Amino acid sequence: MSIIDELTSALGPAKVALDAPTLTAYAVDQAPVLDYQQPQAVVHAESVEDVQATVRACAAHGVPLVARGAGTGVSGGAHASKGCVVLSLERMNRILDLNPDDETAVVEAGVVNADLNAAAAVHGLMYAPDPASFRLSTIGGNVATNAGGLRCAKYGVTRDSVLALDVVLADGSLIHTGHQTFKGVAGYDLTALFVGSEGTLGIVVGITVRLKYLPQDVHTVAAFYPDFRSAAAGVLAVGKARVQPAIMELLDSGTLAQLDEIHGSDLAARGSRCC
Ligand SMILES: Cc1cc2nc3c(=O)[nH]c(=O)nc-3n(C[C@H](O)[C@H](O)[C@H](O)COP(=O)(O)OP(=O)(O)OC[C@H]3O[C@@H](n4cnc5c(N)ncnc54)[C@H](O)[C@@H]3O)c2cc1C
């Protein structure tokens, strides 16, 4: 039996895409393409069992498997490789538990970062890691790339918010790593090992994350400096004052000029008037 026949009979035809537009759409992520390849099939997993069946079938046929969240990666990790099957986790998008008392949530890998944040915000909580792709990218993809965003200087990167994982290994077995509590420290830290492993160690199917409090009162300060060196000194001064901003960004004059050009703003002019 071919890999396609095996996947189709195990999962049903609705979960195994073979049409050209889908194969093309799932061939690449947002990275430059150096060696374009199309997958043989795209599997749209809807359950842990679907992932296990796909992994087992690919292992039995010696077919490479490429895990994929939203395909927003910029390093080609989700590019198809020769003769591969792409395993999309997008349909595994349920928030399985959100516990405001424990300040934790358990999600399937295909939950979009912004959707988890919207659900947490109802309870005055947030999922802190915020890659700029947060409106599209999945928590599974964020875990696989150990994504960080503007809030990471204060709250840490993805690894700092992941407590536990459910992972399907290359033989199709399902393991659980980590703990449900912030202070769970017993045993080897396999969770940290899987975070950032880009799908090379297994397929992440479930994630237990730590939530943080949504800031109650947000103040935004813009400071303009005559040159980059004094701006850098300003950044250090904020740290020395033992103030920890949620987000701090240093923009040079070239960046300000580009932003003004794109958005029709006058950020650079305000700076020159100030200084
Ligand atoms: C506009 C834009 C802004 C971005 N901003 C940031 C940023 O600020 N910070 C940052 O860190 N990144 C950023 N990125 C990169 C990208 O969004 C992140 O890497 C994101 O975490 C990828 O998530 P995804 O769901 O799109 O994963 P994909 O791109 O689909 O996959 C990324 C990698 O993870 C693997 N993978 C995906 N899901 C799983 C899974 N369930 N189990 C195992 N492996 C899996 C894939 O095989 C691939 O290697 C940005 C990208 C864009 C396009």
The ligand as an ORCA input file, in Angstrom:
! r2SCAN-3c Opt
* xyz 0 1
  C       5.374     39.318     10.236
  C       6.118     38.299     11.072
  C       6.577     38.681     12.321
  C       7.288     37.747     13.116
  N       7.703     38.169     14.353
  C       8.391     37.309     15.132
  C       8.855     37.736     16.425
  O       8.653     38.867     16.842
  N       9.519     36.832     17.185
  C       9.764     35.545     16.735
  O      10.358     34.759     17.491
  N       9.339     35.125     15.506
  C       8.661     35.974     14.712
  N       8.237     35.572     13.465
  C       8.517     34.204     12.999
  C       7.317     33.221     13.218
  O       6.118     33.906     13.277
  C       7.495     32.468     14.508
  O       8.621     31.648     14.399
  C       6.285     31.610     14.916
  O       6.556     31.130     16.233
  C       6.001     30.441     13.988
  O       4.713     29.903     14.305
  P       3.869     29.123     13.196
  O       2.648     28.587     13.843
  O       3.647     29.980     12.013
  O       4.883     27.929     12.872
  P       5.401     27.445     11.426
  O       6.022     28.568     10.682
  O       4.338     26.680     10.748
  O       6.548     26.435     11.888
  C       7.744     26.930     12.465
  C       8.643     25.739     12.841
  O       8.045     24.992     13.897
  C       7.759     23.650     13.490
  N       6.454     23.336     14.071
  C       5.281     24.017     13.900
  N       4.318     23.486     14.659
  C       4.870     22.433     15.320
  C       4.372     21.474     16.254
  N       3.106     21.494     16.673
  N       5.231     20.537     16.724
  C       6.526     20.501     16.313
  N       7.051     21.386     15.441
  C       6.230     22.346     14.948
  C       7.799     23.674     11.978
  O       8.204     22.410     11.447
  C       8.858     24.735     11.718
  O      10.157     24.191     11.885
  C       7.533     36.445     12.635
  C       7.069     36.074     11.374
  C       6.369     36.986     10.590
  C       5.885     36.554      9.226
*
